[in-house]
Amino acid sequence: MAEDVNEQSSLLKPQKKMLKQQTSYTSSSSQQGVNKVTSSINEPRKTHVPKHIPDEKILSGKYESLDYDIVENDLFEEMLKNNTNKDYIKTEFLRWLIMGMIGVLTGLVACLIDVCVIQTTQLKFGYIKDYIATCLESFCLEVPLLIWICCNAFLILIGSFLTAKFAPVASGSGIPQIKCFLNGVKVPQVVRLKTIVIKIVGVICAVSGGLIVGKEGPMIHSGAVIAAGISQGKSSTFLFDFKIFEMFRSDHEKRDFVSGGAAAGVSAAFGAPVGGVLFSLEEGASFWNQALTWRIFFASMLSTFTLNVVQSFVKGHPLDLSSPGLFNFGKFETTTYGGLEIPIFILMGIVGGLLGALFNHINCKLTIFRRKYITKVYLQVLEAVIVALCTGTAFYVCLYFDNDCQVMESSESQENGIQVCEEGLINLTTICNLFLLVFVKECCKFGENVALKVFIFFKLKLSLK
């Protein structure tokens, strides 16, 4: 028996030794794990910072998104159940009423801009014409040139300073910002009252100041701001609440009204209600249905009708509804087209496409340059003033570049201008020079802190005849 016990104990010794080794290894490994955890807690956390962040991610990080989703919770379902037919009719009536108000006010704003631009340019050109008539005989043409560029620089200085200092979001046409808003990007202050006031002043100053711009593009932004303000029934700028239209104070309701405002702006600019609806459908709106189509068309129709009626009274021909929009190519009653001219039209299309591609390429480079170097307010204002001075000087010199005048088909011109040729004549050399000047100046002007842009920048209105 003693031998058996000794034999069993001798067999168990290696097992006990192995068990002790495993136990000591486990305890040491667990102690090492505890030490690692303790050291990781005590050590400062190291965050991973990428070496290079793409510019588009930095830009997108500055903006928040709008909530266009309808929260379908128990309260929402209970509200729908409690709504009667009378409540539904009232809500729909208010939607149509707001759309009508948007159209009327957008048309009135368009008429205000047009009248102010006409009066300002008439005052400027009338003052300069007197000096030109005097200096043609006494050879002092530098005097009207100095007056010309000083007037332009003063107007551009006002518009660019207000835009760059108080409302940078009002610069440009506002179309990209409104597209962002309609697609769910919350652009700060894009639909504020301050924005539309500065945009209106900037449009008047820039067009009257002689820049190669127009008042058509900003009307889309103006209509959108009007729509956002009326539909919410309150003013965030003045912190005042009218206590009306409270049922429409949601992002998805506001989005629909802004779509109508953008369409009303297009309609007021070009006199095209259907074009306004198509613009909002194709370019802006992220949501669409049949009921919204009719409401937007209603706003667009009232916009161009209001502008047409008010302009008829302003021009002294009441109810002569022949001015549906701000942009007018004039009358072409004596102009006919033949089949032999089709190749010329094709060539014009090719040249226009190539120039458009060149225009976009140049503007991409200029935009990168401005974002990198022209960031201060005084630099932005100085850039706009320099472009205005160069534009005024170039056009003034272009007036006297050549006196070879030729007969043109239609001598109608509703624009203010300084005529060198006699009535009914046109200078082809001046037109070619204007073509180059307009292209170069529009490239320089595109992207400045001036509250406007144009859709068609080669609008060579023959005002310098």
C-alpha positions in Angstrom: 0.0 0.0 0.0 2.8 2.4 0.8 4.4 1.7 -2.5 1.1 2.5 -4.3 0.7 5.8 -2.4 4.3 6.8 -3.2 3.7 5.9 -6.8 0.5 8.0 -7.0 2.2 11.0 -5.3 5.1 10.7 -7.7 2.7 10.8 -10.6 0.8 13.8 -9.2 3.9 16.0 -8.7 4.4 16.9 -12.4 0.6 17.7 -12.7 0.8 20.0 -9.6 3.9 21.7 -10.9 2.2 22.3 -14.3 -0.9 23.7 -12.5 1.2 26.1 -10.5 2.9 27.3 -13.7 -0.5 27.9 -15.4 -1.8 29.7 -12.4 1.2 32.0 -12.2 1.1 32.6 -15.9 -2.6 33.5 -15.8 -2.1 35.8 -12.8 0.8 37.6 -14.5 -1.1 38.0 -17.8 -4.1 39.4 -16.1 -1.9 41.8 -14.1 -0.3 42.9 -17.3 -3.8 43.5 -18.8 -4.8 45.6 -15.8 -1.6 47.6 -16.1 -2.3 48.2 -19.7 -5.8 49.4 -19.0 -4.5 51.6 -16.2 -1.8 53.1 -18.3 -4.3 53.8 -21.2 -6.6 55.6 -18.8 -3.8 57.7 -17.4 -2.3 58.6 -20.7 -3.9 61.4 -22.7 -6.1 60.3 -25.6 -4.5 60.6 -29.0 -7.0 61.6 -31.7 -6.4 60.9 -35.3 -6.2 64.1 -37.2 -6.1 63.7 -41.0 -3.2 65.4 -42.7 -5.5 66.9 -45.4 -9.2 67.6 -45.3 -10.9 68.2 -48.7 -12.3 71.6 -49.2 -15.8 70.4 -49.9 -15.9 68.6 -46.5 -14.8 71.8 -44.7 -17.5 73.8 -46.6 -20.2 71.2 -45.9 -19.4 71.2 -42.2 -20.5 74.8 -41.9 -24.1 74.1 -42.9 -26.9 72.1 -41.3 -29.8 70.3 -43.1 -33.5 71.1 -43.1 -36.0 68.6 -41.9 -38.4 68.0 -44.8 -39.8 64.8 -43.3 -43.3 64.8 -41.8 -43.3 63.5 -38.2 -46.1 60.9 -38.3 -46.5 60.3 -34.5 -49.6 59.9 -32.4 -50.1 63.6 -32.1 -50.0 64.0 -35.8 -52.5 61.2 -36.4 -54.8 62.6 -33.8 -54.6 66.0 -35.4 -55.6 64.5 -38.8 -58.5 62.7 -37.2 -59.8 65.8 -35.5 -59.6 67.9 -38.7 -62.9 68.5 -40.4 -63.7 69.3 -44.0 -64.0 72.9 -43.0 -60.4 72.9 -41.6 -59.1 71.3 -44.8 -60.8 73.9 -47.0 -59.5 76.7 -44.8 -55.9 75.3 -45.0 -56.1 75.0 -48.8 -57.6 78.4 -49.2 -54.7 79.9 -47.1 -52.2 78.1 -49.3 -53.7 79.7 -52.4 -53.9 83.1 -50.7 -50.3 83.0 -49.7 -49.2 82.0 -53.3 -51.3 84.9 -54.7 -49.6 87.3 -52.3 -46.2 86.0 -53.3 -46.9 86.6 -56.9 -48.3 90.1 -56.4 -45.4 91.2 -54.2 -42.8 89.7 -56.5 -44.2 91.6 -59.4 -44.2 94.9 -57.4 -40.5 94.3 -56.4 -39.6 93.7 -60.0 -41.4 96.9 -61.0 -39.7 98.9 -58.2 -36.2 97.7 -59.4 -37.0 98.5 -63.0 -38.3 102.0 -62.3 -35.3 102.9 -60.0 -32.8 101.6 -62.6 -34.5 103.6 -65.4 -34.6 106.8 -63.3 -31.0 106.5 -62.1 -29.6 105.8 -65.6 -31.6 108.6 -67.1 -30.2 111.0 -64.5 -26.7 109.8 -65.1 -26.8 109.8 -68.9 -28.6 113.1 -69.1 -25.9 114.7 -67.0 -23.1 113.2 -69.0 -24.7 114.0 -72.5 -24.6 117.7 -71.7 -20.9 117.6 -71.0 -20.2 115.5 -74.1 -22.0 117.9 -76.3 -20.0 120.8 -74.9 -16.6 119.0 -75.0 -17.0 117.8 -78.6 -16.4 121.4 -79.6 -13.8 122.4 -77.1 -11.9 119.1 -77.1 -12.3 118.2 -73.4 -13.6 114.7 -73.6 -11.6 113.7 -70.6 -14.1 115.7 -68.4 -17.2 113.6 -69.2 -15.0 110.4 -68.9 -14.0 111.4 -65.4 -17.6 112.2 -64.5 -18.8 108.9 -66.0 -16.4 106.6 -64.1 -16.9 108.6 -60.9 -20.6 108.1 -61.1 -20.2 104.4 -61.8 -17.6 103.9 -59.1 -19.8 105.7 -56.5 -22.9 103.5 -57.3 -20.8 100.3 -57.3 -19.1 101.3 -54.0 -22.5 101.6 -52.3 -23.8 98.3 -53.6 -20.7 96.3 -53.0 -20.0 97.7 -49.5 -23.6 96.9 -48.3 -23.4 93.4 -49.7 -19.9 92.5 -48.5 -20.3 94.1 -45.0 -23.9 93.3 -44.0 -25.2 90.5 -46.2 -22.6 88.4 -48.1 -25.3 85.9 -48.8 -27.0 88.5 -51.0 -24.1 88.5 -53.4 -24.6 87.0 -56.8 -27.9 86.0 -58.3 -28.9 83.9 -55.2 -29.9 81.0 -57.5 -27.4 78.5 -56.1 -28.4 79.3 -52.5 -32.1 78.9 -53.3 -31.3 75.5 -55.0 -29.5 74.5 -51.9 -32.4 75.5 -49.7 -34.9 73.6 -51.8 -32.8 70.5 -51.6 -32.5 70.6 -47.8 -29.4 72.7 -47.1 -29.9 75.3 -44.4 -28.0 78.3 -45.7 -27.8 81.0 -43.0 -29.8 84.2 -43.6 -30.6 83.3 -47.2 -34.3 84.1 -46.9 -34.1 87.0 -44.4 -35.7 90.5 -44.9 -32.2 92.1 -44.6 -31.0 90.0 -47.5 -33.8 91.1 -49.9 -33.4 94.8 -49.0 -29.6 94.7 -49.7 -30.2 92.7 -52.8 -32.6 95.2 -54.2 -30.3 98.1 -53.4 -27.3 96.2 -54.9 -29.2 95.4 -58.1 -30.2 99.0 -58.6 -26.6 100.3 -57.9 -24.9 97.6 -60.0 -27.1 98.0 -63.1 -27.1 101.8 -62.9 -23.3 101.7 -62.3 -22.6 100.2 -65.7 -21.6 96.6 -64.9 -22.3 93.9 -67.5 -25.2 92.6 -65.4 -29.0 92.4 -65.4 -31.8 92.4 -63.0 -33.3 89.1 -64.1 -31.3 86.6 -62.0 -31.8 88.2 -58.6 -35.6 88.2 -59.0 -35.5 84.4 -58.3 -33.8 85.1 -55.0 -36.1 88.0 -54.2 -39.2 85.9 -54.9 -37.9 83.1 -52.7 -37.3 85.5 -49.8 -40.8 87.0 -50.2 -42.3 83.6 -50.2 -40.4 82.5 -47.0 -41.3 85.7 -45.2 -45.0 85.7 -46.0 -45.6 82.0 -45.4 -44.2 82.1 -41.9 -46.1 85.1 -40.8 -43.1 86.5 -38.8 -39.9 88.4 -39.2 -36.7 86.9 -37.8 -34.8 90.2 -38.5 -37.1 92.4 -36.4 -38.1 89.6 -34.0 -41.8 90.2 -34.6 -44.5 87.7 -34.9 -47.8 88.5 -36.6 -49.5 85.4 -35.2 -50.7 84.3 -38.6 -50.1 81.3 -40.9 -48.8 79.3 -37.9 -49.9 76.0 -39.4 -47.3 76.5 -42.2 -44.3 77.0 -39.9 -42.5 73.8 -40.9 -39.6 73.1 -43.2 -41.6 71.1 -45.7 -44.4 73.8 -46.0 -41.9 76.5 -46.3 -40.1 74.6 -49.0 -43.2 74.5 -51.2 -43.8 78.3 -50.9 -40.2 79.0 -51.7 -40.6 76.9 -54.8 -43.5 79.2 -55.8 -41.5 82.3 -55.0 -38.6 81.2 -57.2 -41.0 80.5 -60.1 -42.7 83.9 -59.6 -39.3 85.5 -59.8 -38.6 83.9 -63.2 -42.0 84.9 -64.4 -41.5 88.5 -63.4 -38.0 88.6 -65.0 -38.9 87.1 -68.4 -42.7 87.4 -68.6 -43.1 83.6 -68.7 -45.4 82.0 -66.2 -45.0 78.5 -67.6 -41.2 79.1 -67.8 -41.3 79.9 -64.0 -43.1 76.6 -63.3 -40.6 74.6 -65.4 -37.6 76.3 -63.8 -38.9 75.4 -60.3 -39.7 71.9 -61.4 -36.4 71.2 -63.3 -33.8 73.3 -61.4 -35.0 73.8 -57.8 -37.7 71.8 -56.2 -37.0 68.5 -54.5 -40.7 67.7 -54.0 -43.5 68.0 -56.5 -47.2 67.1 -56.9 -50.1 68.1 -59.0 -51.6 70.5 -56.5 -48.3 72.3 -56.0 -48.0 72.7 -59.8 -51.3 74.6 -60.0 -50.4 76.8 -57.0 -47.0 77.7 -58.4 -48.5 78.5 -61.8 -51.0 80.8 -60.0 -48.2 82.7 -58.3 -46.2 82.9 -61.6 -49.2 84.2 -63.4 -50.0 86.9 -60.9 -46.4 88.0 -60.8 -46.1 88.8 -64.5 -49.6 90.2 -64.6 -48.9 92.6 -61.7 -45.7 93.7 -63.3 -47.4 94.2 -66.6 -50.2 96.3 -65.1 -48.0 98.5 -62.9 -45.6 99.2 -65.7 -48.4 100.2 -68.0 -49.3 103.0 -65.5 -45.7 104.0 -64.9 -45.1 104.4 -68.7 -48.2 106.5 -69.1 -50.2 103.9 -71.0 -52.7 102.4 -68.5 -53.8 98.8 -69.1 -51.5 98.6 -72.2 -50.3 95.1 -71.2 -47.3 94.9 -73.5 -44.5 94.7 -70.9 -44.9 91.3 -69.3 -41.3 91.0 -68.0 -38.1 92.9 -67.2 -36.2 91.3 -70.1 -37.2 92.5 -73.6 -35.5 91.7 -76.9 -37.5 94.4 -78.7 -39.8 94.0 -81.7 -38.8 92.1 -84.8 -41.7 92.9 -87.1 -39.5 93.5 -90.2 -37.1 90.6 -89.6 -37.7 87.4 -91.6 -35.6 84.2 -91.8 -34.9 82.0 -94.7 -33.6 78.5 -95.2 -30.2 79.6 -96.3 -29.6 81.2 -92.9 -29.9 77.9 -91.1 -26.1 77.1 -91.4 -25.4 80.5 -89.9 -27.6 79.7 -86.9 -25.8 76.3 -86.5 -22.5 78.2 -86.6 -23.8 80.6 -84.0 -24.7 77.7 -81.7 -21.3 76.1 -82.1 -19.5 79.4 -81.3 -21.8 80.0 -78.4 -21.1 76.6 -76.9 -17.3 77.1 -77.2 -17.5 80.5 -75.7 -19.7 79.2 -72.9 -17.1 76.4 -72.1 -14.3 79.0 -72.1 -16.4 81.3 -69.8 -17.0 78.5 -67.3 -13.3 77.5 -67.3 -12.2 81.1 -66.7 -14.7 81.5 -63.9 -13.6 78.4 -62.1 -10.0 79.8 -62.0 -11.2 83.2 -60.9 -13.4 81.7 -58.2 -10.5 79.7 -56.7 -8.4 82.9 -56.8 -11.0 85.0 -55.0 -11.6 82.3 -52.3 -7.9 82.2 -51.7 -6.8 85.9 -51.8 -9.8 88.2 -51.9 -11.4 87.4 -48.5 -11.4 90.8 -46.7 -14.3 93.1 -47.0 -12.2 96.0 -48.3 -10.6 93.8 -50.9 -14.0 92.7 -52.2 -15.3 96.3 -52.4 -12.1 97.4 -54.0 -12.3 94.7 -56.7 -15.9 95.7 -57.6 -14.9 99.4 -57.8 -11.9 98.7 -60.0 -14.0 96.6 -62.4 -16.6 99.4 -62.6 -13.9 101.9 -63.4 -12.4 99.7 -66.1 -15.8 99.0 -67.6 -16.8 102.6 -67.8 -13.5 103.6 -69.3 -13.6 100.9 -71.9 -17.1 101.6 -73.0 -16.4 105.4 -73.2 -13.4 104.8 -75.4 -15.4 102.4 -77.5 -17.8 105.1 -78.4 -15.2 107.0 -80.4 -13.3 104.1 -81.7 -14.8 104.2 -85.2 -17.4 106.4 -86.9 -18.4 104.1 -89.7 -22.2 103.9 -89.3 -24.4 101.6 -91.3 -28.2 101.3 -91.6 -30.0 98.7 -89.4 -33.4 97.2 -89.9 -35.0 98.4 -86.7 -33.9 101.5 -84.8 -36.1 100.9 -81.8 -34.3 101.1 -78.5 -35.9 101.4 -75.1 -32.6 101.7 -73.2 -30.8 104.7 -72.1 -27.6 105.4 -73.9 -25.2 107.8 -75.6 -25.6 107.9 -79.4 -22.7 108.6 -81.7 -24.3 107.5 -85.0 -27.5 109.1 -86.2 -30.9 107.5 -85.6 -31.4 104.3 -87.6 -27.6 103.7 -88.1 -25.3 101.3 -86.3 -21.5 100.9 -86.0 -20.4 97.3 -86.6 -16.9 97.9 -85.3 -18.3 99.2 -82.1 -20.5 96.1 -81.8 -17.5 93.8 -82.3 -15.6 95.7 -79.7 -18.6 95.5 -77.4 -18.7 91.7 -77.9 -15.1 91.3 -76.6 -15.6 93.8 -73.8 -18.8 92.2 -72.6 -17.2 88.7 -72.5 -14.1 89.9 -70.6 -16.0 92.1 -68.2 -18.6 89.5 -67.5 -15.8 87.0 -66.7 -14.3 89.5 -64.3 -17.6 90.5 -62.8 -18.9 86.9 -62.2 -18.3 86.0 -58.6 -17.9 89.6 -57.2 -19.7 90.7 -54.1 -22.4 92.5 -56.1 -26.0 91.5 -55.6 -26.9 90.3 -59.0 -26.1 88.0 -62.0 -27.5 87.5 -65.4 -28.8 84.5 -67.4 -27.7 85.8 -70.8 -24.5 87.8 -70.6 -24.1 88.4 -74.4 -27.1 90.7 -74.5 -25.6 93.3 -76.7 -28.4 95.9 -76.6 -27.5 98.4 -79.2 -27.6 101.4 -77.0 -24.3 102.8 -78.2 -25.4 103.5 -81.8 
